[in-house]
Amino acid sequence: QLQLVESGGGLVQPGGSLRLSCTASRSTIYPYIIGWFHQAPGKEREEFSRISPSGDSIYYADSVQGRFTISRDDANESVYLLMNSLKPEDTGVYYCAAAAVPDKYTYWGQGTQVSVSS
């Protein structure tokens, strides 16, 4: 059974950058769709990016378009999220999840905290 672990979160100033990693174990990350979700304090978790198994289909929500970049490295069983120009509203817990079919995420990581504050 696929297990996902996020890492790379932390405290960063507005305008700064972080790179999150989502690493798979116990099974291969291919051929899953991998999505990134953000849960702001007191709000529901929302998907803001995802990448297809081949990597040729990528989705970004408007809120992160142009600032965040998703990529995958199946050889290292990992999906990465490069986050630039971070804003205070990007604060929250970031989760990755895997779906064998679109929109049906069945495997979830435990989340990593990102705090954007001066």
N, C-alpha and C positions, 0 to 999 in steps of 0.2 A: 504494500500500500504506500502510495506516494506521501512523503512528508516534506513540508516546506518550512524553511527558516529564513526570516528576514533579518537583515543587519544593516548597519550604516547610519542609523538615526542619531540624533543628538541635538545640541543647542547651537543655533547659528544666528547671526545678525541679519536683519533685512537686507536683501540684495546679495546675500551669500549663496553658497552652493553646497549640496550634499549629493553623494551617490549611494543609493540604496541597492542592496543585493537581495535576491530571492534565490536560495539554493535548495536544490532537491536532494533527498536521500531516500533510500529503500526502494526507489524505482526511478526510472528515467523521466526527465522533464519533457522529453519528446514522446508522443506527439500532442501535448496539451496546449491549448490556448492558455496564456498566462495573463491575468489581469491584476492591476494595482488599484487598491481602494484606499480612500481617505475617510477617516472618521474624526471630524472636528469635535471639540468638547461640547457635550450636550446635544449633538446632532447624530443623525443616522449615517451609517457607512455608505459611501457612494463610490462607484467605479469611475475612474478618470482616465485610465489608459489600459490598453490590452494589445497583445501581440499574438499573431497566428503562429502555428507550429513551424511554418516555413520562414517566418519573419517578414514576409512580403506584404502582410496586411496589418496595419497599425491604426489604432484609434486613440485620439486625445480629446478630452472634453475641452470646451472653449476656455475654461478657467486656467488650463495649463498649456494650451497650444502655444508653441513658440518658446516656452520656458523649460519644459521637461522633455526628455528623450528616453524612450524605452528601447532596449536591445536585448538580444538573447545570445547565449553562448552554450549551445547544447553539449559541446565537448566537456565543459566545466559544470554542466547541469545547473546553469544559472541564468537568471534574467536580471537585468540591471535597470535602474531608473536614475538618470542624471537629472538633478533638479537645480536649475539656475534661477537667478533673480527671485529668490524666495521672499515671500510676503508673510506678514503676521497671520493672515488668514490661511496659510498653508499649515499652520500648527495643527497637530493631531497625531493620531496613531495611523500608521500606514501598514496595510496588509497586502500580501500577494495571495493569489488563489489560482487553482488550475481547473480547467474545464475540458472535458473530452468532447462535448458538444457545445455550441454557442449558448451563452447565458446560463449554463448550468454548472456553476462552480461547486465542486464537491470536495476539494482539498484546500485547506486554508492554513496559512502560517499563523504564528502567535502575535504578530504585529511588532512594529518598532516605532518608538516615539520620536517625533520631530517637533522641535520647538523653535519658532522664529521670533526672536525678541531682541531688542537693543538693551 
